[in-house]
Amino acid sequence: MMIARIRILLVAILLGGPAAIPFSAKAGETQGPLMGRIVDSVSQRLDYGLEVMVESEQWFQDTKPTFLHYEIMPQLIWHYSPRYDFAIGYERDETYGVDEMGNDTIDRANQGWASMTVKIPLKDWYFSSRQQFQGGIGDSEGEIYTFRHLVRAEYRKPFLPLKITPFVSNEYFLNLREGDIAENRFTVGLLYPFNKAVSVELFGMRDDTWMPDGNSMVSPVVGMNVKVSF
């Protein structure tokens, strides 16, 4: 009985997580606009534990009809073992804005990256940790060197309806040139597997960004992640 109550409590915390994320900015922080994020990927498993994937990402703002930021990321993943994955890839970014004269602008960046993911299944829980180094050239930033660390926990329990999986994750972006954390993304959401090939995640996120001048901004984000794997 006690174990069952603990399980129910954990599920309630994870399911209720999006409502509990502190979206509002505190004193000294700038409140950012409501953002939308859509991620989709298509992958194909190959021999020798290899997998090729093309992933794209679009960011939207509530006051604008078109996306503000776009990423395309072809990559090659090596499933070395049930515990470890290694990957290399390329990232093309485009950020759209408006200059002081009211003209539309596009800021582009091209980066290569390499990552390692450690996966730890523990009974009803599934933990993962991804470390990623990336570097390249941007129109406005010049040389870019970043370390990203993503940790994620999923609660996988058969009694949940429709095999829904609650999850929570956190990822920070460390600017290796400046030695400062430039961004942090805290996410809570639900994963629903339609079938063996298609899964969908719905999530809420708190996105913290820190500017070079010392100012910071907090933006609430809602989004969807669609994965197709063959």
C-alpha distance (Angstrom), angle and dihedral (degrees) to the residues before:
residue distance angle dihedral
M1 . . .
M2 3.80 . .
I3 3.82 91.9 .
A4 3.81 90.1 50.3
R5 3.81 91.2 51.7
I6 3.80 91.2 49.4
R7 3.81 90.3 51.3
I8 3.81 91.4 49.7
L9 3.80 90.3 49.0
L10 3.81 92.7 50.6
V11 3.79 91.9 48.7
A12 3.81 91.0 48.3
I13 3.79 91.0 51.6
L14 3.80 92.4 50.3
L15 3.80 94.8 43.1
G16 3.78 91.7 47.6
G17 3.76 94.1 43.6
P18 3.82 98.6 100.8
A19 3.80 91.1 58.3
A20 3.79 90.5 50.6
I21 3.82 97.9 51.2
P22 3.84 106.6 113.8
F23 3.81 98.8 -124.4
S24 3.81 95.3 167.6
A25 3.78 119.7 93.0
K26 3.78 119.8 -116.0
A27 3.79 127.4 -138.3
G28 3.80 110.0 -56.3
E29 3.82 93.3 22.0
T30 3.79 128.0 103.0
Q31 3.80 116.9 -127.0
G32 3.78 108.0 -126.6
P33 3.81 126.2 -153.0
L34 3.78 124.7 -91.9
M35 3.80 107.6 -86.3
G36 3.78 134.4 -161.6
R37 3.80 124.4 -149.2
I38 3.80 126.7 -167.5
V39 3.80 120.7 -174.3
D40 3.80 123.9 -177.8
S41 3.77 132.5 173.1
V42 3.80 139.2 -178.6
S43 3.79 120.5 -162.0
Q44 3.80 140.0 175.9
R45 3.80 124.8 -153.9
L46 3.80 115.9 -134.5
D47 3.79 136.3 -175.4
Y48 3.81 123.7 -70.8
G49 3.80 93.1 34.6
L50 3.80 94.0 -65.2
E51 3.80 126.0 141.6
V52 3.81 129.4 -175.5
M53 3.80 117.6 -151.3
V54 3.78 139.3 179.7
E55 3.80 113.6 -159.3
S56 3.80 128.7 -177.0
E57 3.78 132.4 -172.1
Q58 3.81 131.6 -165.3
W59 3.81 127.9 -171.1
F60 3.81 122.1 -158.8
Q61 3.81 134.7 -172.2
D62 3.80 123.6 -141.6
T63 3.83 92.8 -125.4
K64 3.81 97.2 49.3
P65 3.82 128.7 64.9
T66 3.82 96.3 -148.0
F67 3.79 131.3 57.0
L68 3.80 120.6 -87.8
H69 3.79 98.7 -156.6
Y70 3.79 133.8 26.1
E71 3.80 132.2 -172.8
I72 3.81 132.7 -175.8
M73 3.81 118.4 -168.6
P74 3.82 122.7 -177.2
Q75 3.79 110.0 -173.2
L76 3.79 146.3 169.3
I77 3.82 118.6 -135.8
W78 3.79 125.9 -163.1
H79 3.81 113.5 -158.5
Y80 3.78 93.4 -154.8
S81 3.82 94.1 176.1
P82 3.81 139.4 -24.3
R83 3.81 86.4 -85.2
Y84 3.84 103.6 42.8
D85 3.81 136.7 47.3
F86 3.81 127.0 -178.1
A87 3.80 125.7 -166.0
I88 3.79 142.8 177.3
G89 3.78 126.3 -167.4
Y90 3.77 152.3 149.0
E91 3.81 126.9 -111.5
R92 3.80 126.1 -158.0
D93 3.82 114.8 -169.6
E94 3.79 130.4 -170.1
T95 3.81 121.8 -176.7
Y96 3.80 119.3 -170.8
G97 3.81 124.3 -152.0
V98 3.80 146.7 138.9
D99 3.80 126.3 -102.4
E100 3.82 127.8 -140.5
M101 3.81 90.9 -86.4
G102 3.80 92.3 54.4
N103 3.78 94.9 -106.8
D104 3.79 121.3 140.9
T105 3.80 115.0 -108.2
I106 3.81 135.0 -165.8
D107 3.80 121.8 -156.4
R108 3.81 111.8 -164.0
A109 3.80 131.3 -167.0
N110 3.81 133.6 -177.8
Q111 3.80 120.3 -160.6
G112 3.77 140.2 169.8
W113 3.78 121.1 -149.9
A114 3.80 145.7 -176.9
S115 3.80 127.9 -160.4
M116 3.79 144.3 -178.8
T117 3.81 124.1 -154.5
V118 3.80 125.0 -161.1
K119 3.83 115.8 -159.2
I120 3.80 122.6 -161.0
P121 3.83 118.5 -176.2
L122 3.82 113.9 -165.4
K123 3.80 113.1 -179.9
D124 3.84 104.8 -81.0
W125 3.81 92.8 3.8
Y126 3.78 132.1 75.0
F127 3.80 118.8 -164.4
S128 3.80 128.1 -173.6
S129 3.79 136.3 179.0
R130 3.81 123.6 -165.0
Q131 3.80 123.9 -167.7
Q132 3.80 115.2 -167.7
F133 3.81 132.4 -178.4
Q134 3.79 118.5 -165.7
G135 3.78 136.8 171.5
G136 3.77 141.2 171.9
I137 3.79 146.9 114.9
G138 3.81 129.5 -60.5
D139 3.80 130.1 -168.9
S140 3.81 94.3 -124.7
E141 3.80 103.0 19.6
G142 3.78 99.6 45.2
E143 3.79 110.8 -157.2
I144 3.82 113.5 21.2
Y145 3.81 124.7 -161.3
T146 3.80 118.2 171.4
F147 3.79 138.6 169.7
R148 3.82 115.3 -155.8
H149 3.79 124.6 -167.6
L150 3.80 119.6 -170.0
V151 3.81 123.3 -175.6
R152 3.80 121.6 -176.0
A153 3.81 137.3 -179.6
E154 3.81 125.0 -164.3
Y155 3.80 127.1 -170.0
R156 3.81 107.3 -144.4
K157 3.77 112.4 -172.7
P158 3.82 124.0 156.5
F159 3.82 93.9 -143.4
L160 3.81 92.3 66.3
P161 3.85 111.7 104.5
L162 3.81 117.5 -98.5
K163 3.82 89.4 1.1
I164 3.81 89.4 -77.8
T165 3.81 113.0 177.5
P166 3.82 119.4 -154.2
F167 3.80 114.6 -150.0
V168 3.79 141.4 -179.9
S169 3.81 127.0 -162.9
N170 3.77 142.6 172.8
E171 3.80 128.9 -160.7
Y172 3.78 129.0 -178.9
F173 3.81 128.9 -167.5
L174 3.81 116.1 -143.9
N175 3.81 116.5 -160.7
L176 3.80 101.4 -139.8
R177 3.81 93.4 -164.1
E178 3.80 94.4 55.5
G179 3.80 98.7 26.7
D180 3.82 92.0 -130.8
I181 3.80 133.7 116.8
A182 3.81 106.5 -108.6
E183 3.80 100.1 -176.6
N184 3.81 142.1 8.6
R185 3.81 126.6 -165.6
F186 3.82 120.3 -164.0
T187 3.80 112.4 -172.9
V188 3.80 137.2 -176.5
G189 3.79 122.6 -178.9
L190 3.79 152.8 129.3
L191 3.81 129.0 -96.4
Y192 3.81 120.1 -151.6
P193 3.84 120.3 -172.3
F194 3.80 109.7 -150.2
N195 3.80 90.5 -172.9
K196 3.80 140.0 -37.7
A197 3.81 91.9 -65.2
V198 3.82 105.0 37.9
S199 3.80 131.5 51.3
V200 3.81 132.8 167.5
E201 3.80 130.6 -156.0
L202 3.81 124.7 -162.1
F203 3.79 115.5 -167.2
G204 3.78 150.0 164.8
M205 3.79 120.8 -140.0
R206 3.78 140.8 -169.4
D207 3.81 108.1 -147.1
D208 3.82 115.7 -163.7
T209 3.80 118.4 -171.1
W210 3.80 128.3 -176.6
M211 3.80 120.6 -153.9
P212 3.84 125.3 -143.7
D213 3.83 88.8 -113.5
G214 3.81 90.7 60.6
N215 3.80 97.9 -103.3
S216 3.80 119.7 127.8
M217 3.79 135.0 -156.7
V218 3.80 133.1 -158.5
S219 3.81 118.1 -153.7
P220 3.82 127.0 -176.3
V221 3.80 112.5 -136.9
V222 3.79 132.9 -167.6
G223 3.75 120.0 -172.0
M224 3.78 155.0 151.8
N225 3.80 132.8 -128.9
V226 3.81 118.6 -159.7
K227 3.82 118.5 -168.8
V228 3.80 125.9 -171.0
S229 3.80 117.4 -175.1
F230 3.80 128.3 177.9
